[in-house]
Amino acid sequence: MGFARFGFPGVGFSGPCAPGPDHAPWDVGTRYADTLAERVLLPLGSTRTGCGPDLEASAVGHWHGRLLAPWRIPGLPGAGAVRSTARDLARCLRAHLAAAGGSSGWVEPQTPGLPLARALREVQRPRLVRPRTPNRDELCLVWNLRRAGGRALVLHTGATRGFTAFVGFCPSTGTGLAALANSGPSLDGRFLQAAYDQLKELGGAGTSAGPAPQPGRPSCSDP
């Protein structure tokens, strides 16, 4: 396990550039949205999640009290164009917990050629280490992995123009948390810190796990 730098453009390109069943890259835009729905969202039962142009936004983003237009990045949809709801994120968390061996009640649909549970386990596997963190935090595929109080916490923070989000889970206790706000991230990170502290409490990880990772400063930013 080594060290590397992380960039959201790389995540954005990973979807459109990944080879499809016909060994050709996915088309950016509509085909990416359709593939995401077919291989991930429909098996999860996430009907209010997607990145297609026809997905209606149910919340309006804010920045310093000003209303903002919907965030759209059709050229790099994998880097932050997906929109979701708290209910759909809860479905995603249940699937991740089930894939990790926890008890969440989620049963993978028997869909030929779509091994979603295996893919969910793979994105939870640590790849990189943060050498300059007290607990030597690790980075999975975009997920942050932090060990505290004898527990492993898997989490991700995110922010786009006018919105802030936190999603995390503790496989050993079968608990998860999704927190959403329709305002841009604050400089002090209070919203994300409060969500992270709540996840620690739910997961029985105590209070010594350090501050929450902030959007734009992923866990492998150390050289």
Secondary structure as the mmCIF struct_conf table of DSSP 4:
data_model
#
loop_
_struct_conf.conf_type_id
_struct_conf.id
_struct_conf.beg_label_comp_id
_struct_conf.beg_label_asym_id
_struct_conf.beg_label_seq_id
_struct_conf.end_label_comp_id
_struct_conf.end_label_asym_id
_struct_conf.end_label_seq_id
STRN STRN1 GLY A 2 GLY A 2
HELX_RH_AL_P HELX_RH_AL_P1 PHE A 8 CYS A 17
BEND BEND1 ALA A 18 ALA A 18
STRN STRN2 PRO A 19 PRO A 19
TURN_TY1_P TURN_TY1_P1 PRO A 21 ASP A 22
BEND BEND2 HIS A 23 ALA A 24
STRN STRN3 PRO A 25 PRO A 25
HELX_LH_PP_P HELX_LH_PP_P1 TRP A 26 ASP A 27
TURN_TY1_P TURN_TY1_P2 VAL A 28 GLY A 29
HELX_RH_AL_P HELX_RH_AL_P2 THR A 30 LEU A 36
HELX_RH_PI_P HELX_RH_PI_P1 ALA A 37 LEU A 41
HELX_RH_AL_P HELX_RH_AL_P3 LEU A 42 LEU A 44
TURN_TY1_P TURN_TY1_P3 GLY A 45 GLY A 45
TURN_TY1_P TURN_TY1_P4 THR A 47 ARG A 48
STRN STRN4 GLY A 50 GLY A 50
TURN_TY1_P TURN_TY1_P5 PRO A 53 ASP A 54
HELX_LH_PP_P HELX_LH_PP_P2 LEU A 55 ALA A 57
BEND BEND3 ALA A 59 ALA A 59
STRN STRN5 HIS A 62 TRP A 63
TURN_TY1_P TURN_TY1_P6 HIS A 64 GLY A 65
STRN STRN6 ARG A 66 LEU A 67
HELX_LH_PP_P HELX_LH_PP_P3 ALA A 69 TRP A 71
TURN_TY1_P TURN_TY1_P7 PRO A 74 GLY A 75
BEND BEND4 LEU A 76 LEU A 76
HELX_RH_3T_P HELX_RH_3T_P1 PRO A 77 ALA A 79
TURN_TY1_P TURN_TY1_P8 GLY A 80 ALA A 81
STRN STRN7 ARG A 83 ARG A 83
HELX_RH_AL_P HELX_RH_AL_P4 ALA A 86 ALA A 99
TURN_TY1_P TURN_TY1_P9 ALA A 100 GLY A 101
TURN_TY1_P TURN_TY1_P10 PRO A 112 GLY A 113
HELX_RH_AL_P HELX_RH_AL_P5 LEU A 116 VAL A 123
TURN_TY1_P TURN_TY1_P11 GLN A 124 GLN A 124
BEND BEND5 ARG A 125 ARG A 125
STRN STRN8 LEU A 128 VAL A 129
TURN_TY1_P TURN_TY1_P12 PRO A 131 ARG A 132
BEND BEND6 THR A 133 THR A 133
TURN_TY1_P TURN_TY1_P13 PRO A 134 ASN A 135
STRN STRN9 GLU A 138 LEU A 139
BEND BEND7 LEU A 141 VAL A 142
STRN STRN10 ASN A 144 ALA A 148
TURN_TY1_P TURN_TY1_P14 GLY A 149 GLY A 150
STRN STRN11 ARG A 151 THR A 160
TURN_TY1_P TURN_TY1_P15 ARG A 161 GLY A 162
STRN STRN12 PHE A 163 CYS A 170
TURN_TY1_P TURN_TY1_P16 PRO A 171 GLY A 174
STRN STRN13 THR A 175 ALA A 181
BEND BEND8 ASN A 182 SER A 183
HELX_LH_PP_P HELX_LH_PP_P4 GLY A 184 SER A 186
TURN_TY1_P TURN_TY1_P17 LEU A 187 ASP A 188
HELX_RH_AL_P HELX_RH_AL_P6 ARG A 190 GLY A 203
TURN_TY1_P TURN_TY1_P18 GLY A 204 GLY A 204
TURN_TY1_P TURN_TY1_P19 GLY A 206 THR A 207
BEND BEND9 ALA A 209 ALA A 209
BEND BEND10 PRO A 211 PRO A 211
HELX_LH_PP_P HELX_LH_PP_P5 ALA A 212 PRO A 213
TURN_TY1_P TURN_TY1_P20 PRO A 215 GLY A 216
BEND BEND11 ARG A 217 ARG A 217
TURN_TY1_P TURN_TY1_P21 SER A 219 CYS A 220
#
